[in-house]
Amino acid sequence: MKKIILSLAFLFSIAFAQSQNLIRFYQNAKVGYKDPITNEVIVQPDYYAGSEFKDGVALVLQNNKRGFINNKGEVIIPFMYDDASLFFDGIAKVMKNGKYGYIDLKNNTVIPFQFEFADDFANGLARVKQNGKYGFINRDGKTVIECKYTNAYNFSEGLAAVHETKWGFINSAGVIVIPMKYDNAYFFKNGEALVIEGSKKFYINTNGKFLREAEDPEEHEREEMGRK
């Protein structure tokens, strides 16, 4: 019985290790991947850059083109894209021939290559750019907020900062819920967002009400880095 238990534990440990995402490592300025349990090199350090694994898939760079590998080190999506992001719920943004679109894990195009810029999905919507203006699409590729803004940032806590002549906030239906009156605006986090109006820097809540002044003069710079 003891031997059976040990054998089952060993088999379980192998299955567990195989199910885990590989760990990225660097050697001679290149990226490879190791087994998280045994530390065995599974993917040789042959890539110029590589992401951490997410849901069993990693984004890697080879000869200035981006592709994807699985936990076995197999290339599951060829090195054919000029830009790409990680997969989120089975969809990744990618760029080729100067246009962005979205693919699935089988490299099928699920949203056509038609955008000058595209971002990852956040709160079910993705920021895209067409004809020099920003708007938002859903996961079916349908435009739910018209590309009419000179600038925009991703949704956070149900709101997105958008810019025409000034910055304000819209909801997921495209309705302006906080007026376009700010010289700059940032993401909502924990119910508050930093905004700039003239020389004043302060926080507002999701109703646009004043909360407090920004005491740290470099606070807005950190917010700026966080929203890119």
C-alpha positions, 0 to 999 in steps of 0.5 A: 500500500505504501508503494502504491501511495508513493507511486501515485504521489510521484505520478501526481507530482509529474502531472502537476509539474507538466500543468504548470507554466514554465519559468523564464530565464536569461542566458547570454542576453537571450530568453529560455524557459525552465520547468518550475519544479525540476529546474530542467531547461525545456526551451533553450535560450534562443529567443531575443525576448519573451513574456512570462507564460500565461495560461500555458502560452508565452509570447516570444520574439525571434528575428524581429517577429513575434510568435507564441510557444506552448509549455512544451516549447512548441511554436503554436503560432508562427513568427509572423507578427510585428507587434503582439500582446498576451492572450486574454480569455483566448484572444490576443491583439497582433499587428501585421502589415501596419494594421492591428487585429485579433487572433485566437489560440489557433491563429485564426483571425477573429477580428479583422486587421483594420486598426491603426492601433489596438489594445487589450480588452479591459472590462469587455472592451478594447481601445482601437484607433481608426482614421486617427480617432479612438473608440472601443470595440467588444469581443465580437469586433463590433464598434460599441463606442464610435472612433471619434476621440482624439485620445482615449484610455482603457476602461477601469472600474466602468469608466474611461478617460477620453479627449476631444478638446478637453478630458472627461469620462464616459461609461461603457455605453459611451455616455459622458458621465464626467464632463469634458473639462480637464486638461488631463485625466487618468485611470480610476483605481479604488474609486478615485482618479487623478485629474488636472485642471489648470494648475490644480491636480486633484482626485475625483470620485466616479461621480466627478466629485472632488475628493482631495488634492494631489499632495505629491507633485510627481504623483501624476507622473506615476499615474501617467506611467501606469496608464500606458 
